[in-house]
């Protein structure tokens, strides 16, 4: 499939035909990465990060401390019927 590049500001852009976008499950929220290879340019759809709680918690640094404006809320005792 031949696609003509178009000027887009100082860059070049290309349009992905609807049929191809549909078959690859691409939409206007999809993030792709461009890879330069010996053969040319590869456009690869990036996987959306999963919302795995354990993976998210693992990204918190070991030396993390809460900011002063929320420290009392997080570390304080429940006063009434708060659900933490």
C-alpha positions in Angstrom: 0.0 0.0 0.0 1.5 3.3 -1.0 0.8 6.3 1.2 1.9 9.9 0.4 3.6 11.9 3.2 2.3 15.4 3.8 3.9 18.4 5.4 2.8 18.9 9.0 4.5 22.0 10.5 8.2 21.3 10.4 7.5 17.5 10.3 6.0 15.0 7.9 2.8 13.1 8.6 1.1 10.2 7.1 -2.5 9.0 7.2 -3.4 5.5 8.1 -6.3 4.4 5.9 -9.6 3.5 7.8 -9.5 -0.1 6.7 -6.0 -0.6 8.0 -6.8 1.3 11.3 -9.8 -0.8 11.9 -8.0 -4.1 11.2 -5.2 -3.1 13.6 -7.6 -1.7 16.2 -6.1 1.8 16.0 -7.9 5.0 17.0 -7.1 8.5 17.9 -6.0 7.5 21.4 -3.6 4.8 20.2 0.1 5.4 21.0 2.6 4.0 18.5 6.4 4.0 18.5 8.6 4.6 15.5 11.7 2.4 15.0 14.4 3.1 12.5 15.8 -0.2 11.2 18.2 -1.1 8.4 15.2 -1.9 6.2 13.4 1.4 6.9 10.8 2.6 9.3 8.7 0.4 11.5 5.5 1.7 13.2 4.5 -0.5 16.1 1.4 -0.1 18.3 2.4 0.2 22.0 0.6 -1.9 24.5 -1.6 0.0 26.9 -0.4 -0.5 30.5 -2.5 -2.8 32.5 -4.2 -1.4 35.6 -2.6 -4.1 37.8 -2.5 -2.7 41.4 0.6 -4.7 42.4 2.5 -3.3 39.4 1.5 0.2 40.2 2.4 -0.2 43.9 5.8 -1.6 42.9 6.6 1.7 41.2 6.5 3.6 44.5 10.0 4.3 45.7 11.0 2.7 49.0 11.9 6.2 50.4 8.5 7.7 49.5 6.9 10.0 52.1 3.6 11.7 51.9 3.5 15.5 51.4 2.9 17.5 54.6 -0.6 18.5 53.4 -1.9 14.9 53.4 0.3 13.3 56.0 -2.2 13.8 58.8 -5.0 12.3 56.8 -3.1 9.2 55.8 -1.2 8.5 59.0 -3.9 9.8 61.5 -6.3 7.8 63.5 -10.0 7.5 62.4 -12.1 9.9 64.4 -15.6 8.9 63.4 -16.8 6.4 60.8 -14.2 7.0 58.1 -13.5 4.1 55.8 -9.8 3.8 55.0 
